[in-house]
Amino acid sequence: MTQAIFNQPVEVIEEKATWTKVKVVDGYVGWLRSKFIDRDCTSIMEEKYTDRAVITGKTKKVYSSAGGGVTLKDVVMGTELFIKGKKDRYYEVALPGGLTGWIDTKDTIKVPSGSLIPATSAQDFLATVGKFIGTPYLWGGVSSWEGVDCSGLVYICSRINGVDLPRDADMQFEFIKTGVGSMEELKVGDLLFFSSNNELKDISHVGVYAGEGKFVQAAKSKGMVVESDLNTEYYIKRLKGIKRIFE
């Protein structure tokens, strides 16, 4: 299970009563209530716009006018909105349904249409992950507002920092080719993959190394994103492997 973000394109596969089967950008296929799908695709037609704004803050308000006005929508980190214009420190952005809104340029990245988000650094990646501390745990979640699961946290934060990974922890482990041989070689931003058992037969969990023996994880047992001590018997015994996405 996964979560779709506002203004993301979906591929419609099948429609049945009030539900629509779709494929979302992370590759998952599932069912959405049809009322949440806008058939007017103007807001995601990248050929119509020069640039897009990627939200890098935990949340951001979309206003009815530059400088404020009525709040039209609260959007979350990872939301991408195409830019129609700019006034002072506000972008005019295209919204579904042929609507227009305004967002503060703070905590956004301006990216040319059709281009990938530029890669940043391990420190930037960890800083993004840190914004989620205290965010609720939600199985299948990728939202800084409603919640995230362990792989959703890694997926959305890496994407914001220019690295596209698969959605689930086991797929992330297989996809990333750069491994780290031992805990002595750990660097900030490395991904820690854990098994659900001491025999290390699977990949069931992932966290982000924060330095000084700590790591950040979306912990189901805690009900939220927390910073935890890696150097405990529980985690050491279940550590399956370490992967690096930033040098």
C-alpha positions in Angstrom: 0.0 0.0 0.0 1.1 3.6 -0.7 -0.2 7.1 -0.7 -0.7 9.6 -3.6 0.3 13.2 -3.1 -1.8 16.2 -4.3 -1.4 17.0 -8.0 0.5 13.8 -8.8 -0.4 12.2 -12.1 -2.0 8.7 -12.0 -2.5 6.2 -14.8 -6.1 5.0 -14.9 -6.4 1.3 -15.3 -10.0 0.4 -14.5 -13.1 2.0 -13.2 -15.7 0.3 -11.1 -18.7 2.1 -9.4 -17.2 4.9 -7.2 -13.6 3.5 -7.3 -10.8 3.8 -9.9 -7.8 1.4 -10.2 -4.7 3.5 -10.8 -0.9 3.3 -11.1 0.8 6.0 -9.1 4.2 7.6 -9.6 6.1 5.2 -7.3 4.8 2.2 -9.3 2.2 0.9 -7.0 -1.2 -0.2 -8.4 -4.3 0.2 -6.2 -7.7 1.7 -5.9 -8.7 5.3 -5.2 -12.1 6.8 -4.7 -13.0 8.3 -8.1 -14.0 11.7 -6.5 -10.3 12.3 -5.7 -9.2 12.1 -9.3 -9.4 15.3 -11.4 -9.8 14.5 -15.1 -8.6 18.0 -16.1 -4.8 17.4 -16.6 -3.9 21.1 -17.2 -2.0 21.4 -13.9 0.4 18.5 -14.7 1.0 19.2 -18.4 4.7 20.1 -18.1 4.9 21.2 -21.7 2.7 24.2 -20.8 5.1 25.5 -18.2 8.8 26.5 -18.0 9.4 25.6 -14.3 7.8 23.8 -11.4 8.1 24.3 -7.6 8.9 21.3 -5.5 7.8 21.7 -1.8 10.7 21.0 0.5 9.2 22.2 3.8 7.1 19.9 5.9 3.9 21.6 4.8 2.9 24.7 2.9 -0.3 26.7 2.3 -1.6 27.5 -1.1 -3.3 30.9 -1.0 -5.9 32.6 -3.2 -3.7 35.6 -3.8 0.0 36.7 -3.5 0.7 37.6 0.1 -2.1 35.6 1.6 -5.9 35.6 1.2 -8.0 32.5 1.6 -6.1 29.2 2.1 -7.1 27.0 -0.8 -5.0 23.9 0.1 -2.4 22.6 2.5 0.2 20.7 0.6 3.0 18.5 1.9 6.7 17.9 1.2 7.2 16.4 -2.2 4.3 18.2 -3.8 5.1 19.5 -7.3 3.2 22.5 -8.7 3.9 24.1 -12.0 4.7 27.8 -12.0 2.6 30.3 -14.0 4.2 33.5 -12.7 5.8 35.3 -9.8 5.0 38.3 -7.7 7.3 39.5 -5.0 8.2 36.3 -3.0 5.2 34.3 -4.2 4.8 31.9 -7.1 1.5 31.7 -9.0 0.9 27.9 -9.5 -1.4 25.8 -11.5 -3.9 23.7 -9.5 -6.2 20.8 -10.6 -9.6 21.8 -12.0 -8.1 24.8 -13.9 -7.6 26.7 -10.7 -4.7 29.0 -9.7 -3.1 29.5 -6.3 -0.1 31.2 -4.7 2.7 29.8 -2.6 5.5 31.4 -0.7 8.8 30.7 -2.4 10.4 29.8 0.9 11.1 26.0 1.3 10.7 25.3 -2.4 13.0 24.2 -5.2 12.5 25.7 -8.6 13.2 23.0 -11.2 12.9 23.3 -15.0 10.0 21.4 -16.5 11.1 18.0 -17.7 14.3 18.1 -15.5 15.1 15.9 -12.5 15.5 17.4 -9.1 19.2 18.2 -8.6 21.1 15.9 -6.3 22.2 17.5 -3.0 24.3 15.9 -0.2 24.1 13.5 2.7 23.9 16.4 5.1 20.9 17.9 3.2 19.3 14.5 3.1 19.6 14.0 6.8 18.3 17.6 7.4 15.2 16.7 5.3 14.7 13.4 7.3 15.0 15.4 10.5 12.0 17.5 9.6 9.9 14.4 10.0 10.8 13.7 13.6 7.5 13.5 15.6 5.5 12.8 12.4 2.9 10.0 13.0 3.7 6.5 11.8 1.3 5.5 9.0 1.7 2.2 7.1 1.9 3.1 3.4 2.3 6.8 4.1 4.6 9.3 2.4 3.0 12.4 3.8 4.6 14.8 6.3 1.1 15.7 7.4 -0.7 12.4 7.8 2.2 10.2 8.4 4.9 7.9 6.9 6.2 4.4 7.2 9.9 3.5 7.3 10.4 3.2 3.5 8.1 6.1 2.8 10.3 8.3 4.9 13.4 7.3 2.9 11.5 7.4 -0.4 10.2 11.0 -0.1 13.3 12.5 1.6 15.7 11.0 -1.0 13.4 12.2 -3.8 13.5 15.8 -2.5 17.2 15.6 -2.5 17.5 14.3 -6.1 17.8 10.6 -5.6 14.8 8.5 -6.9 14.4 5.2 -5.0 11.8 2.4 -5.2 9.0 2.7 -2.7 9.6 -0.4 -0.4 12.6 -1.2 1.9 13.4 -4.5 0.2 13.3 -3.0 -3.2 15.5 0.0 -2.0 18.1 -2.5 -0.7 18.3 -4.3 -4.0 18.2 -1.1 -6.1 21.1 0.7 -4.3 24.4 -0.6 -5.6 26.8 1.1 -3.2 27.2 -0.9 0.0 29.1 -0.2 3.2 31.2 -3.0 4.5 31.0 -2.4 8.3 29.6 -0.2 10.9 33.0 1.4 11.3 32.6 2.9 7.8 29.2 4.4 8.5 28.6 8.0 7.4 25.8 10.4 8.0 22.9 9.8 5.6 23.7 6.1 5.1 20.7 3.8 5.0 20.4 1.0 7.5 18.4 -2.0 6.5 17.1 -4.4 9.1 15.5 -7.9 9.1 12.5 -9.0 11.1 14.5 -11.9 12.6 18.0 -12.8 13.9 18.5 -15.1 10.9 18.5 -12.1 8.6 16.3 -13.8 6.0 14.4 -10.7 4.9 14.4 -6.9 4.7 11.6 -5.5 6.8 12.8 -2.0 8.0 15.0 0.9 7.0 16.4 3.9 8.8 18.8 6.8 8.2 22.1 7.0 10.1 22.4 10.4 11.9 25.9 10.1 13.3 27.2 9.3 16.8 25.5 5.9 16.9 22.0 7.3 16.3 19.6 6.8 13.4 16.2 8.2 12.4 13.3 5.8 11.7 9.6 5.7 11.3 9.0 3.3 14.1 5.6 1.5 14.2 6.2 0.6 17.9 6.6 4.2 18.8 3.8 5.4 16.6 6.0 8.2 15.0 9.3 9.1 13.5 12.0 9.1 16.2 15.8 9.2 16.6 17.0 5.9 18.1 20.2 4.3 19.4 21.7 2.0 16.9 24.1 0.4 19.4 21.5 -1.9 21.0 21.4 -5.6 20.9 18.0 -5.6 19.1 19.2 -3.5 16.2 22.7 -4.9 15.9 21.4 -8.4 15.6 18.9 -7.5 13.0 21.1 -5.2 10.8 21.0 -6.8 7.4 23.1 -4.3 5.5 24.1 -0.7 4.9 23.7 1.2 1.7 25.0 4.7 0.6 23.1 7.0 -1.7 25.3 10.1 -1.2 29.1 10.1 -1.3 
